């Protein structure tokens, strides 16, 4: 209820709505629990929102003293001594929020828990808003991060002001680098033991996604369960060595105690991040239920765990990990509880793994817009390997700390085994990507598939098991969202960059793919592909790249990787676009107006594409500047008049000259620019020129994705940030 609301409810309103819980009626307890959860959510959300950096102080520079609140992640810089650090920073001044900071071209070294005095350029949390795409602002909100910052100057303080657990993890990580310098298995070893995934590259995560093994690497419920299971077996075995002890306490309960101790210890060692906290809490609740012999009713135990987790972590309800974890545990209970036939452990484990792979398909499509058909066979091997190597890695790490002469060689062997696992996954990923099924089915199809899986996994003898497979068929069917006539336009919010999707009755064109940065944001993967999949498009009929600047071509690799592209123009490895090339799709004419074969500079060589015919034309101009604008006026003055113009060069002062504005005379102007762009786009003088002719102007960074369609002879424009924003999203204001 709270998360579905566009505005955060007021605490007093929630309290008033909870009054019926004080009256004696049948569902009083359920009603009370529901509104207790709503009240916790509103209270927690309001505290995070109140501490967030305000828009009025966006870009303000402030000298802040505090400590590094995470294990910092570094990436190499352009020169040998420089690097980029990304980390969380906790100010000593508690009136300031938790900060997600980036330090570019840094020459110093950061360590978790260290005290630093930094001059920060603070920014309000603000991300792109697009249909079906990743909500960066929601992710920051769940993490409790209230500000984004860039480090301008920095100097270390005396001492360490961070928590002892973080400083301890940093020391362990430093020792691991000393023991195994430059070892290829070290990043995976650090990720599985102390929860430090900073050494894993984007390419590594692409491999894990392609092979369906991300859940094994990012420490969460699976890893905690494995270590807790190891603790149970060890505790039960150790307790049973002294039979008199078993008379006082059964070995199974001794194993449960050891399981809780070991599982919680591992959760702290791995960083005690929110997903790990939730997994540890679930572990304790399940062990408590087993201790008091309440696992005969697993649904009640799971419901209690769900309620407790959301009361403690109310903002986690939008986190994919929460839903996947509970769905996995529910599936295990569903296929193992109350079944009469006893199977061999290996057969039962195989059955559980296959069931989990199938049961999580709807959620995987909902959250990740696709899955790999190779996930099941890969996990049949990877799951037991990681389940065995993780406890061994922790034992080797403990041994290395106590007795390095014996422990370090064992740690090296474990790292080598993990390195071989990584190499194997890399090889498999090359073959698994063709098996990637990209889709974003509608909620109705996902709910039907979930019901079908419930039938398929039901006990033998249920007559509807096989027909349940028919419920999965809608997942395979494309869900096309195609205009009935003319064409629709989506100018996506990709930050400082451009990406436009043009859809006719039976075709789709992508003009530019947005930016992508090394070890950072990729608009193709995070925005363009999710949007297209949400529209039911698994292929593109044509891709046009205006020119080779990163803010236009950066996302192309991901688009090619995840979707089928039939033809392309403009990319360096594809045919160039040339003046005069044209085609017709479903009665809509497309034609390149620029460049010709002359030697144009990078920006002025942008592909200019006219879509449709007068008076309802759309003009896409890339980053052309004054010289290209003059040529267009000279050669194509009659074809420039357009109702909709995507402004040249994001609204830079080098473009949109007075003559060009007069020649195009658009009614609607759209700037592909970030919110409060550090380039100052769109420039005030450019905005003034279009305002002088009465054009409506929009900035993607302010409005979110702009969806244009013709209704009754006029353009209807939907500003996604106004339509789809939640209370944690920034307002659609400049």
FENFENZI-V297428 format. One line per field, one symbol per residue. ss: DSSP state (H for helix, E for strand, C for the rest). psi: psi as a letter, one per 20 degrees, with the letter a starting at -180 (. if undefined). Layout:
ss = ???
psi = ???
This chain:
ss = CCCCCCCCCCHHHHHHHCHHHHCCCCCHHHHHHHHHHHHHHHHHHHHHHHHCCCHHHCCEEEEEEEEECCCCEEEECCCCCCEEEEEEEEECCCCCCEEEEEEEEECCCCCCCEEEEEEEEEECCCCCCCCCCCCHHHHHHHHCEEEEEEEEEEEEEEEECCCHHHHHHHHHHHHHHHHCCCCCCHHHHHHHHHCCCCCCCHHHHHHHHHHCCHHHHCCCHHHHHHHHHHHHHHHHHHHHCCHHHHHHCCHHHHHHHHHHHHHHHHHHHCCCCHHHHHHHHHHHHHHHHHHCCCHHHHHHHHHHHHHHHHHHCHHHHHCHHHHHHHHHHHHHHHHHCCCCCCCCHHHHHHHHHHHHHHHCHHHHHHHHCEEECCHHHHHHHHHHHHHHHHHHHHHHHHHHHHCHHHHHHHHHHHHHHHHHHHHHHHHHHHHHHHHEEECCCCHHHHHHHHHHHHHHCCCCCCCCCCHHHHHHHHHHCCCCCCCCCCCEEEECCCCCCCCEEEECCCCEEEECCCCECCCCCEHHHHHHHHHHHHCCCCEECEEECCCCCHHHHCCHHHHHHHCEECCEECCCCCCCCCCCCEEEECCEEEEEEECCCCCCCCCCCCCEEEECCCCCCEEECCCCCHHHHHHHHHHHHHHHCCCEEECHHHHCCCCCCHHHHHHHCCCEEEECCCCCCCCCCCCHHHHHHHHHCCCEEEEHHHHCCEEEEEECCEEEEEEHHHHHCCCCCCCCCC
psi = gghiphppqqghgggghihiiiqorgkggggggghgggggggggghhghhiqpqhijpjpppoppaqojroqpqqqahrhiqrppprqpoqhoiiqrppoqpoqlqirpqqpiqpqoqoqopqqppaqoqpjrpnhhhggghijpiqqqppgqqqqrpapirqhhghghggggghhhghmpkphigghghghgjkojhiprhhghhghghikjhihgopbgggghgghgghggggggghihnhhhhhhpqhghhhgghggggghghgghjilrghhggghggggghhgghgjljiimhhgghggggggghhhmhiihjphhgggghhgghggghihpjphpprqgggggggggggggghjgghghghjkrrpiigghghhghghghhghghgggghgghhhgnhhhhgghhggghgghghgggghgghhhhhhhjpopqmqqhghghghgghhhghjrqqipijgghhhhiighhipqnpnpqhrcqqpooqnkbnappppppahjqpppoqjrrqqpkbpohghhggghgghhjjojqphqppogrjqhihigjhghghhiqpphqqqhqhjrqqqqpiprrppljpppppiqrajrnqrggijqppppparqjkqpppickqagghggghhghkhhihpqhppoqpljkqiialrghgghgglqhppppnqqplpiijqqqhhghhghhhjjqppqphhgiappopqpokirppppohhhgiqriiqqqmq.
